[in-house]
Amino acid sequence: MTPPPFHALIPARRASTRLPDKPLADIGGAPMVVRVAERARASGALSCTVATDDAAIVEACTRAGVDALLTRPDHPSGSDRLAEAVARLGLPDDAIVVNVQGDEPLIDPALLQAVAQRLHDRPDCAMATAAHPLSDAAELFNPNVVKVVLDARETALLFSRAPIPWWRDAPRHDDALDLCAWPAGLRPLRHIGLYAYRAGFLRTFPTLPPAPLEQCEALEQLRVLWHGQRIAVHITPEAPGPGVDTPDDLARVRALWAARHAARR
């Protein structure tokens, strides 16, 4: 099936407490943000644009032939930055926009296509995202691993850092939960931070008041549910490639990128 037309936007902030200058970190001879753009282009997106708060990132993208916009520096979130980019690009309200995080240089282009398709197929939803089944019980209890619970149509009911759903009678092996033994409809799902929006909703999102639940969990997508909008979820069987938050993450991704590049030679 040919995926619907969509635009890829990549928010990139230079400031990072754990990894300074993260978007410009070298991966195989190119800045990380450029590697992300290469993956987005491989998805078949109609356009691919980096939206950033820093002129050095714009310059690095321009040198690599990647379109980039210098946005306001005071945006509180990546979604706010993308809303400005959508307005400046003049995208129509019904255009599908896929938000690709600027620290995901190993993202699978097919996953971008899948979330765009999911939103296209669900006109009742303002957004689409992705998730995959958890197999490690430690991740279920890890607050840095965001979980999502779905309804019968695979629409998000709730996102949380807490272990949801909680199966009271879950089987245990050596006093540990065996997630692979859970019924398909109850298997905990890890949320993947990849989003598709309709451009009209993306323009509206920054005007919605922050939700108490969003502030409690520190999860921006809860604002969407709080205000009565729906988020469709694409379930993929496997976890995506690792993102980059720390120097250790960067070393791991560099090694994976080099191994994949060598295998293609």
C-alpha contacts under 8 A as a table, 3 or more apart, distances in Angstrom:
res1	aa1	res2	aa2	distance
3	P	113	Q	5.93
3	P	114	A	7.58
3	P	116	A	7.26
3	P	117	Q	5.77
4	P	113	Q	7.92
4	P	116	A	6.79
4	P	117	Q	6.04
4	P	120	H	6.86
5	P	45	A	6.74
5	P	46	L	6.34
5	P	95	A	7.96
5	P	96	I	7.16
6	F	45	A	5.42
6	F	46	L	5.80
6	F	47	S	7.65
6	F	95	A	6.66
6	F	96	I	4.82
6	F	97	V	5.65
6	F	98	V	6.95
6	F	116	A	6.69
7	H	45	A	5.27
7	H	46	L	5.32
7	H	47	S	5.02
7	H	48	C	6.20
7	H	95	A	7.68
7	H	96	I	6.31
7	H	97	V	4.80
7	H	98	V	6.09
8	A	40	A	6.42
8	A	41	R	7.96
8	A	45	A	6.02
8	A	46	L	7.66
8	A	47	S	6.07
8	A	48	C	4.68
8	A	49	T	6.46
8	A	97	V	5.84
8	A	98	V	4.84
8	A	99	N	6.17
8	A	100	V	6.73
9	L	48	C	5.83
9	L	49	T	5.02
9	L	50	V	5.83
9	L	51	A	6.89
9	L	82	L	7.01
9	L	97	V	6.86
9	L	98	V	6.14
9	L	99	N	5.18
9	L	100	V	6.14
10	I	36	V	7.99
10	I	37	A	7.46
10	I	48	C	7.66
10	I	49	T	6.17
10	I	50	V	4.55
10	I	51	A	5.85
10	I	82	L	7.97
10	I	99	N	5.93
10	I	100	V	4.99
10	I	101	Q	5.78
10	I	102	G	5.62
11	P	50	V	5.93
11	P	51	A	4.78
11	P	52	T	5.84
11	P	78	G	5.71
11	P	81	R	6.80
11	P	82	L	6.68
11	P	99	N	7.50
11	P	100	V	7.31
11	P	101	Q	6.25
11	P	102	G	5.89
12	A	23	P	6.49
12	A	33	V	7.37
12	A	50	V	6.87
12	A	51	A	6.14
12	A	52	T	4.82
12	A	53	D	7.23
12	A	78	G	7.87
12	A	101	Q	7.49
12	A	102	G	5.26
13	R	16	S	7.58
13	R	23	P	7.20
13	R	52	T	5.80
13	R	53	D	5.93
13	R	54	D	7.18
14	R	20	P	7.26
14	R	21	D	5.14
14	R	22	K	6.31
14	R	23	P	6.17
14	R	24	L	7.86
14	R	52	T	7.85
14	R	53	D	7.18
14	R	54	D	6.45
14	R	57	I	7.60
15	A	20	P	6.17
15	A	21	D	6.27
15	A	22	K	7.61
16	S	19	L	5.34
16	S	20	P	4.98
16	S	21	D	6.74
16	S	22	K	6.69
17	T	20	P	6.20
18	R	245	D	6.65
18	R	246	T	5.55
18	R	247	P	7.65
19	L	22	K	5.52
19	L	245	D	6.56
19	L	246	T	5.47
19	L	247	P	6.24
21	D	24	L	5.58
21	D	25	A	6.52
22	K	25	A	5.23
22	K	32	M	7.49
22	K	103	D	7.63
23	P	31	P	6.49
23	P	32	M	5.29
23	P	33	V	5.03
23	P	57	I	7.31
23	P	102	G	6.65
23	P	103	D	6.83
24	L	31	P	4.56
24	L	32	M	5.72
24	L	33	V	6.58
24	L	57	I	6.89
24	L	60	A	7.73
25	A	30	A	7.97
25	A	31	P	5.26
25	A	32	M	5.50
26	D	29	G	5.79
26	D	30	A	5.32
26	D	31	P	4.62
26	D	32	M	5.96
27	I	30	A	5.46
27	I	31	P	6.04
27	I	32	M	5.79
27	I	35	R	7.46
27	I	253	V	7.98
27	I	254	R	5.62
27	I	257	W	7.45
28	G	254	R	6.97
28	G	257	W	7.19
28	G	258	A	6.68
30	A	34	V	6.44
30	A	35	R	6.77
31	P	34	V	5.33
31	P	35	R	6.56
31	P	60	A	7.36
32	M	35	R	5.02
32	M	36	V	6.32
32	M	102	G	7.54
32	M	103	D	6.96
32	M	105	P	6.27
33	V	36	V	5.04
33	V	37	A	6.28
33	V	50	V	7.97
33	V	61	C	7.70
33	V	102	G	5.49
33	V	103	D	6.96
33	V	105	P	7.30
34	V	37	A	4.95
34	V	38	E	6.23
34	V	60	A	7.93
34	V	61	C	6.24
34	V	64	A	7.09
34	V	66	V	7.09
35	R	38	E	5.04
35	R	39	R	6.49
35	R	105	P	5.33
36	V	39	R	5.21
36	V	40	A	6.30
36	V	100	V	7.82
36	V	101	Q	7.97
36	V	102	G	6.21
36	V	103	D	7.26
36	V	104	E	6.09
36	V	105	P	4.37
36	V	106	L	7.26
36	V	107	I	7.43
37	A	40	A	4.93
37	A	41	R	6.06
37	A	48	C	6.72
37	A	49	T	7.71
37	A	50	V	7.62
37	A	66	V	7.12
38	E	41	R	5.13
38	E	42	A	6.27
39	R	42	A	5.08
39	R	43	S	6.70
39	R	105	P	7.06
39	R	106	L	7.32
39	R	107	I	6.60
39	R	108	D	7.02
39	R	109	P	5.71
40	A	43	S	5.31
40	A	44	G	7.51
40	A	45	A	6.87
40	A	48	C	6.69
40	A	100	V	7.49
40	A	109	P	6.01
40	A	112	L	7.47
41	R	44	G	5.74
41	R	45	A	5.92
41	R	47	S	7.55
41	R	48	C	6.32
41	R	109	P	7.91
42	A	45	A	7.59
42	A	109	P	5.86
43	S	109	P	4.34
43	S	110	A	6.09
43	S	112	L	6.40
43	S	113	Q	6.22
44	G	113	Q	7.88
45	A	48	C	6.65
48	C	66	V	7.56
48	C	67	D	6.73
49	T	66	V	6.99
49	T	67	D	4.91
49	T	68	A	5.22
49	T	69	L	7.19
50	V	58	V	7.88
50	V	61	C	7.84
50	V	66	V	7.60
50	V	67	D	6.29
50	V	68	A	4.43
50	V	69	L	6.18
51	A	68	A	5.84
51	A	69	L	4.94
51	A	70	L	6.25
51	A	71	T	6.35
51	A	81	R	6.79
51	A	82	L	6.72
51	A	85	A	6.46
52	T	55	A	7.89
52	T	57	I	6.91
52	T	58	V	7.13
52	T	68	A	7.36
52	T	69	L	6.28
52	T	70	L	5.30
52	T	71	T	5.69
52	T	81	R	7.70
53	D	70	L	5.64
53	D	71	T	5.26
53	D	72	R	6.04
53	D	73	P	4.94
54	D	57	I	5.55
54	D	58	V	6.70
54	D	70	L	6.55
54	D	73	P	7.78
55	A	58	V	4.99
55	A	59	E	6.15
55	A	70	L	6.61
56	A	59	E	5.02
56	A	60	A	6.18
57	I	60	A	5.06
57	I	61	C	6.16
58	V	61	C	5.18
58	V	62	T	6.08
58	V	68	A	5.48
58	V	69	L	6.75
58	V	70	L	6.64
59	E	62	T	5.06
59	E	63	R	6.20
60	A	63	R	5.27
60	A	64	A	6.51
61	C	64	A	5.14
61	C	65	G	6.21
61	C	66	V	4.81
61	C	67	D	6.59
61	C	68	A	6.38
62	T	65	G	5.00
62	T	66	V	5.45
62	T	67	D	6.43
62	T	68	A	7.04
63	R	66	V	7.55
69	L	85	A	7.16
71	T	81	R	6.75
71	T	84	E	7.11
71	T	85	A	7.28
72	R	75	H	6.53
72	R	81	R	7.55
75	H	78	G	7.35
75	H	80	D	5.78
75	H	81	R	5.83
76	P	80	D	6.72
77	S	80	D	5.34
77	S	81	R	6.56
78	G	81	R	5.01
78	G	82	L	6.20
79	S	82	L	5.02
79	S	83	A	6.14
79	S	202	L	7.30
79	S	205	F	7.74
79	S	206	P	7.42
80	D	83	A	5.04
80	D	84	E	6.56
80	D	205	F	7.69
80	D	206	P	5.67
81	R	84	E	5.33
81	R	85	A	6.43
82	L	85	A	4.81
82	L	86	V	6.04
82	L	99	N	7.92
82	L	202	L	7.54
83	A	86	V	5.15
83	A	87	A	6.34
83	A	199	A	7.96
83	A	202	L	5.52
83	A	203	R	4.98
83	A	205	F	7.90
83	A	206	P	7.48
84	E	87	A	5.22
84	E	88	R	6.23
84	E	203	R	7.65
85	A	88	R	5.10
85	A	89	L	6.01
86	V	89	L	5.15
86	V	90	G	6.13
86	V	91	L	5.75
86	V	199	A	6.67
86	V	202	L	7.84
86	V	203	R	7.30
87	A	90	G	5.14
87	A	91	L	6.73
87	A	203	R	7.30
91	L	95	A	6.33
91	L	199	A	6.66
92	P	95	A	5.46
92	P	199	A	6.57
92	P	200	G	7.17
93	D	198	R	6.43
93	D	199	A	4.79
93	D	200	G	3.92
93	D	201	F	7.48
94	D	198	R	5.59
94	D	199	A	6.08
94	D	200	G	6.44
95	A	198	R	5.62
95	A	199	A	5.44
95	A	200	G	7.85
96	I	116	A	6.75
96	I	119	L	7.83
96	I	120	H	7.76
96	I	196	A	6.59
96	I	197	Y	5.70
96	I	198	R	4.72
96	I	199	A	6.12
97	V	116	A	7.70
97	V	196	A	5.45
97	V	197	Y	5.20
97	V	198	R	6.09
97	V	199	A	6.19
98	V	112	L	6.87
98	V	115	V	7.75
98	V	116	A	6.73
98	V	194	L	7.47
98	V	195	Y	5.67
98	V	196	A	4.20
98	V	197	Y	6.39
99	N	194	L	6.14
99	N	195	Y	5.20
99	N	196	A	6.11
99	N	197	Y	7.88
100	V	104	E	7.54
100	V	112	L	7.99
100	V	194	L	5.98
100	V	195	Y	7.29
101	Q	104	E	5.80
101	Q	193	G	7.61
101	Q	194	L	7.09
102	G	105	P	7.43
103	D	243	G	5.58
103	D	244	V	5.26
103	D	245	D	7.40
104	E	107	I	5.51
104	E	241	G	7.59
104	E	242	P	6.98
104	E	243	G	4.61
104	E	244	V	6.61
105	P	243	G	7.02
105	P	253	V	7.96
106	L	240	P	7.77
106	L	241	G	5.19
106	L	242	P	6.86
106	L	243	G	7.39
106	L	253	V	7.69
106	L	257	W	7.50
107	I	111	L	7.57
107	I	240	P	6.29
107	I	241	G	5.79
108	D	111	L	5.44
108	D	112	L	7.20
108	D	240	P	6.91
108	D	241	G	7.47
109	P	112	L	5.32
109	P	113	Q	6.68
110	A	113	Q	5.03
110	A	114	A	6.17
111	L	114	A	4.91
111	L	115	V	6.35
112	L	115	V	5.50
112	L	116	A	6.29
112	L	194	L	7.73
113	Q	116	A	5.19
113	Q	117	Q	6.09
114	A	117	Q	5.03
114	A	118	R	6.07
114	A	234	H	6.95
115	V	118	R	4.89
115	V	119	L	6.31
115	V	128	A	5.82
115	V	129	T	5.77
115	V	130	A	6.63
115	V	194	L	7.85
115	V	195	Y	7.01
115	V	196	A	6.03
115	V	233	V	7.65
115	V	234	H	6.17
116	A	119	L	5.34
116	A	120	H	6.20
116	A	128	A	7.33
116	A	196	A	5.77
117	Q	120	H	4.95
117	Q	121	D	6.11
118	R	121	D	5.21
118	R	122	R	6.37
118	R	128	A	6.27
118	R	232	A	6.74
118	R	233	V	7.23
118	R	234	H	6.38
119	L	122	R	5.11
119	L	123	P	6.88
119	L	125	C	6.83
119	L	126	A	7.65
119	L	127	M	6.23
119	L	128	A	5.20
119	L	196	A	6.71
119	L	197	Y	7.44
119	L	232	A	6.66
120	H	123	P	6.45
122	R	125	C	5.59
122	R	232	A	7.09
123	P	126	A	7.62
124	D	230	R	7.20
125	C	128	A	7.33
125	C	229	Q	6.74
125	C	230	R	4.70
125	C	231	I	5.58
125	C	232	A	6.26
126	A	197	Y	6.20
126	A	198	R	6.32
126	A	201	F	6.38
126	A	229	Q	6.21
126	A	230	R	5.84
126	A	231	I	6.23
127	M	195	Y	6.85
127	M	196	A	5.49
127	M	197	Y	4.60
127	M	198	R	6.82
127	M	230	R	6.75
127	M	231	I	4.76
127	M	232	A	6.31
128	A	195	Y	5.69
128	A	196	A	5.00
128	A	197	Y	6.66
128	A	231	I	5.11
128	A	232	A	4.47
128	A	233	V	5.56
128	A	234	H	7.37
129	T	191	H	7.97
129	T	192	I	7.11
129	T	193	G	7.15
129	T	194	L	5.56
129	T	195	Y	4.62
129	T	196	A	6.29
129	T	231	I	7.03
129	T	232	A	6.38
129	T	233	V	4.96
129	T	234	H	6.17
130	A	191	H	6.21
130	A	192	I	5.26
130	A	193	G	7.28
130	A	194	L	6.43
130	A	195	Y	7.53
130	A	233	V	5.11
130	A	234	H	4.55
130	A	235	I	5.73
130	A	236	T	7.04
131	A	148	V	7.61
131	A	189	L	5.92
131	A	190	R	5.33
131	A	191	H	4.38
131	A	192	I	5.08
131	A	233	V	6.79
131	A	234	H	6.33
131	A	235	I	5.02
131	A	236	T	6.21
132	H	189	L	5.31
132	H	190	R	5.42
132	H	191	H	6.83
132	H	192	I	7.45
132	H	235	I	5.48
132	H	236	T	5.10
132	H	237	P	5.56
132	H	238	E	5.89
132	H	239	A	6.08
133	P	187	R	6.34
133	P	188	P	5.89
133	P	189	L	4.42
133	P	190	R	6.17
133	P	235	I	7.90
133	P	236	T	7.87
133	P	237	P	6.60
133	P	238	E	7.38
134	L	137	A	7.49
134	L	139	E	7.28
134	L	140	L	7.25
134	L	179	L	7.03
134	L	187	R	7.14
134	L	188	P	5.69
134	L	189	L	5.55
134	L	190	R	6.08
135	S	178	D	7.80
135	S	179	L	5.42
135	S	180	C	5.88
136	D	139	E	5.58
136	D	140	L	7.03
136	D	179	L	6.94
137	A	140	L	5.08
137	A	141	F	6.85
137	A	176	A	7.54
137	A	177	L	6.04
137	A	178	D	7.10
137	A	179	L	6.42
138	A	141	F	5.40
138	A	142	N	6.22
139	E	142	N	4.82
139	E	145	V	6.15
140	L	145	V	7.19
140	L	147	K	7.61
140	L	162	A	7.66
140	L	163	P	5.18
140	L	164	I	7.68
140	L	188	P	7.29
141	F	162	A	6.70
141	F	163	P	5.44
142	N	145	V	5.49
142	N	161	R	7.34
142	N	162	A	7.76
142	N	163	P	7.95
143	P	146	V	6.67
143	P	161	R	4.53
143	P	162	A	6.18
144	N	161	R	6.60
145	V	161	R	6.34
145	V	190	R	6.58
145	V	191	H	7.63
146	V	159	F	6.77
146	V	160	S	5.67
146	V	161	R	4.76
146	V	162	A	7.65
146	V	190	R	5.77
146	V	191	H	5.49
147	K	159	F	5.62
147	K	160	S	5.35
147	K	161	R	6.08
147	K	162	A	7.25
147	K	163	P	7.08
147	K	164	I	6.44
147	K	188	P	6.97
147	K	189	L	5.55
147	K	190	R	4.58
147	K	191	H	5.35
148	V	156	A	6.63
148	V	157	L	7.40
148	V	158	L	5.68
148	V	159	F	4.39
148	V	160	S	6.45
148	V	164	I	7.20
148	V	188	P	7.51
148	V	189	L	5.72
148	V	190	R	6.35
148	V	191	H	5.83
149	V	156	A	5.93
149	V	157	L	5.52
149	V	158	L	5.45
149	V	159	F	6.62
149	V	164	I	6.92
149	V	165	P	6.64
149	V	188	P	7.52
149	V	189	L	7.05
150	L	153	R	7.56
150	L	154	E	5.06
150	L	155	T	5.22
150	L	156	A	4.54
150	L	157	L	5.17
150	L	158	L	7.32
150	L	233	V	7.87
151	D	154	E	5.23
151	D	155	T	5.40
151	D	156	A	6.48
151	D	157	L	6.21
152	A	155	T	7.35
154	E	232	A	6.28
154	E	233	V	5.68
154	E	234	H	7.51
155	T	230	R	6.84
155	T	231	I	5.72
155	T	232	A	4.43
155	T	233	V	5.67
156	A	159	F	7.39
156	A	230	R	7.04
156	A	231	I	5.56
156	A	232	A	6.23
156	A	233	V	6.50
157	L	225	L	7.85
158	L	222	L	7.50
158	L	225	L	7.80
159	F	191	H	7.85
159	F	219	L	7.80
159	F	221	Q	7.77
159	F	222	L	6.78
160	S	163	P	7.59
160	S	164	I	7.17
160	S	217	E	6.69
160	S	219	L	7.81
161	R	217	E	6.80
163	P	166	W	6.42
164	I	188	P	6.56
165	P	186	L	6.86
165	P	187	R	7.90
165	P	188	P	6.22
167	W	170	A	5.25
167	W	186	L	7.53
170	A	177	L	6.93
170	A	178	D	7.76
170	A	182	W	6.98
171	P	177	L	6.32
171	P	178	D	6.29
171	P	181	A	7.15
171	P	182	W	7.80
172	R	175	D	5.41
172	R	176	A	5.12
172	R	177	L	4.55
172	R	178	D	5.61
173	H	176	A	5.17
173	H	177	L	6.28
173	H	178	D	6.23
178	D	181	A	5.65
178	D	182	W	7.33
179	L	182	W	5.42
179	L	187	R	6.59
179	L	188	P	7.59
180	C	187	R	7.46
182	W	186	L	6.18
182	W	187	R	5.38
183	P	186	L	5.35
183	P	187	R	6.09
184	A	187	R	5.44
192	I	240	P	7.87
197	Y	201	F	6.71
197	Y	202	L	6.19
198	R	201	F	5.45
198	R	202	L	6.32
199	A	202	L	4.97
199	A	203	R	6.29
200	G	203	R	5.26
200	G	204	T	6.52
201	F	204	T	4.93
201	F	205	F	5.98
202	L	205	F	5.19
202	L	206	P	7.58
203	R	206	P	6.88
204	T	207	T	5.56
204	T	208	L	7.02
205	F	208	L	5.48
205	F	224	V	7.85
206	P	209	P	7.82
208	L	223	R	7.70
208	L	227	H	7.77
209	P	223	R	7.86
210	P	214	E	6.77
210	P	215	Q	7.20
210	P	223	R	6.03
211	A	214	E	5.02
211	A	215	Q	6.33
211	A	222	L	7.20
211	A	223	R	5.19
211	A	226	W	6.35
212	P	215	Q	5.12
212	P	216	C	6.12
213	L	216	C	4.99
213	L	217	E	6.19
213	L	222	L	6.64
213	L	223	R	7.63
213	L	226	W	7.71
214	E	217	E	5.40
214	E	218	A	5.38
214	E	219	L	5.10
214	E	220	E	5.68
214	E	221	Q	7.33
214	E	222	L	5.04
214	E	223	R	5.75
215	Q	218	A	4.95
215	Q	219	L	7.06
215	Q	220	E	7.98
219	L	222	L	5.88
219	L	223	R	7.97
220	E	223	R	5.74
220	E	224	V	7.75
221	Q	224	V	5.44
221	Q	225	L	7.08
222	L	225	L	5.19
222	L	226	W	5.98
223	R	226	W	4.98
223	R	227	H	6.28
224	V	227	H	5.51
224	V	228	G	6.70
224	V	229	Q	5.43
224	V	230	R	7.12
224	V	231	I	7.78
225	L	228	G	5.16
225	L	229	Q	5.24
225	L	230	R	6.18
225	L	231	I	7.54
226	W	229	Q	7.48
236	T	239	A	7.57
242	P	249	D	7.59
242	P	253	V	6.91
243	G	249	D	7.02
243	G	253	V	7.58
244	V	247	P	7.86
244	V	249	D	4.98
244	V	250	L	5.52
244	V	253	V	7.35
245	D	249	D	6.13
245	D	250	L	7.44
246	T	249	D	5.10
246	T	250	L	6.35
247	P	250	L	5.00
247	P	251	A	6.31
248	D	251	A	5.16
248	D	252	R	6.30
249	D	252	R	5.13
249	D	253	V	6.15
250	L	253	V	5.16
250	L	254	R	6.05
251	A	254	R	5.16
251	A	255	A	6.29
252	R	255	A	5.21
252	R	256	L	6.28
253	V	256	L	5.01
253	V	257	W	5.96
254	R	257	W	5.15
254	R	258	A	6.11
255	A	258	A	5.19
255	A	259	A	6.16
256	L	259	A	5.10
256	L	260	R	6.18
257	W	260	R	5.24
257	W	261	H	6.09
258	A	261	H	5.11
258	A	262	A	6.06
259	A	262	A	5.16
259	A	263	A	6.18
260	R	263	A	5.10
260	R	264	R	6.49
261	H	264	R	5.34
261	H	265	R	6.79
262	A	265	R	5.39
